[in-house]
Amino acid sequence: MIKLFLSVTFATALMGLVAYGQTSTSSTTTATGATETTTTTTESFGTVTDFTPGQTLVLKTEAGEPMHYKFGKTVTYMTADGRVIDASKVRKDSKVRVHYIKNGDDMVVDKVIVTERD
């Protein structure tokens, strides 16, 4: 009985860690005349380890190596409940969800959602 309880406890904890470091992806294909453009947007979750507003963000995820992001021309900063906030509210150790578009080798951020601050 104790083994079953410990197995369930560890499995639940592991699922939480894996879910926190996951990314989600969606793609939109737009046809204009003879050309077709596919835009892929992705969200990633983690903890801010380095942040320079308007330039770069480094995010520590549970899935592996730190992720390095660049900022697009317009970036929206918001809370989990949808309120727009100033970039100064994002700090080291903030838990965030980052919405970005892959552009070549760069991951270009257009939205940072602060889910929790330590």
Secondary structure, DSSP 8 states (H G I E B T S, - for coil): -HHHHHHHHHHHHHHHHHHHT-EEEEEEEEEETTEEEEEEEEEEEEEEEEEETTTEEEEE-TTSS-EEEEEEEEEEEEETTS-B--GGG--TT-EEEEEEEEETTEEEEEEEEEEE--
